[in-house]
Amino acid sequence: MISSVTGRWLDEAQARDPEYWVQQVRACVDFCGAVKTLKTDTAGVALELGPNDTLATLAALNAMDAERVVRTDSRSLYGRPGCLIGQALASLWSSGCDIDWEAYHSGSRRQKVPLPTYPFQRRRHWLDVSAEEPPAPERRSIERWAYEPVWKQKNLHAGRENACSASDMWLLFADRTRIGQALLDALDSRQQPYIVIASGDVYLRECESRYIIRPDSELDYRLLLADIGDRECSSIQIVHAWGVGEEQRRGSVAVDGPESSSRLQWEYLRRGIYSLFYLSQALEVRKKGTPVQLLVLSTEVHRVLGKERLCPEKAAVLGVCKVLPQEIKHFNCASVDIETAQLEVPERIAGRILAELAAALPDSSVALRGDRRWVPDFQAVEFPRSASKSGGIAASSADTVLITGGWAASAWNLPEHTLELASAG
């Protein structure tokens, strides 16, 4: 035993002297001296027995070698003394101490574990490295690195298996428009039951197959699916046509002045992206696991032929159409954009829309222009090398260059490089 009063070994006289123990309580603790004596006079390992590792940490910081100090994590193993003792013994063994394992395991009962009767069949699964080196990948010049979005024609294969059946539930989100009525007539001709949902200012059930809801009300979508009830259906077919035409422009929302323009933008968003958000959430809660095919019909979203007028607020639905199938595995979603002029012949458009659903929505984004069907794609584009010596962008000292980005190193290197090009030009 080492005295924390003198920092040396405790002799028999001190151990029997009451005055020593009074001094032990009142005098300062010579912990550093005691650790030095332990280090000098012994070659063993220091193990702290206590609620934490405070003394072991102090010993390692003062004079004791860190590899000769064993710490136990008693706080994380509080209430499990067997684990704490096992951890301490393992630490002592790894430090080179001899452990009497027979004494430690004395009195323990063991159980036999039956082994399988079949022999171990070794199988090698490593991939052998081929002696032949693979061909080096094609190194393209920097002028051929870029791609640009394009539209290409793609026919809808009529031979695909019909993804619709008589047991499907059909939901049609459409106001009293010509395209909406054409879709209803097409479903009637096929004797297909359906439910029509129109937009309004209150929630209203007109009849068993016709509802009015607020497009931006999460509650209305939950009430709608609750009213529909737990009807048995193999899948749910949805045509969301609230983004078709210019009803919002010519309806109750005026377009004179910035305030009216802001209200018009909100009208597009609430009938588009917010409606799809709340609809998908309600379907996942009420019809969880039921396959859903969602076709989002719109106008003024894509410029395919180069002459279409665009409405950016309507294009917000494209993000939902891409994300929904990735977030919910039983959702299949597609965006179909049509020309405003095609609304003059709604019967033809209605047939093509139902054909997309019958073909299981093979493309996530489709544009119908005239009799042709277009889908987005990317094609390589070759940029000519600049006339400057570095082969970068052509710039002059009179140009104004806007650089966007964060505070990364490249954001600072790019302006310097641009100035070098301007001075070289």
Secondary structure, 3 states (H helix, E strand, C coil): CECCCCCCECCHHHHHCHHHHHHHHHCCCCHHHHHHHHHHHCCCCEECCCCCCHHHHHHHHHCCCHHHEECCCCCCCCCCHHHHHHHHHHHHHHCCCCCCHHHHHCCCCCCCCCCCCCCCCCCCCCCCCCCCCCCCCCCCCHHHCCEEEEEEECCCCCCCCCCCCCCCEEEEECCCCHHHHHHHHHHHHCCCCCEEEEECCCCEEEECCEEEECCCCHHHHHHHHHHHCCCCCCCEEEEEEEECCCHHHHCCCCCCCHHHHHHHHHHHHHHCHHHHHHHHHHHHHHCCCCCEEEEEEEECCCCCCCCCCCCCCHHHHHHHHHHHHHHCCCEEEEEEEECHHHHHCHHHHHHHHHHHHHCCCCCCEEEEECCEEEEEEEEECCCCCCCCCCCCCCCCCCCCCCCCCCCCHHHHHHHHHHHHHHHHC
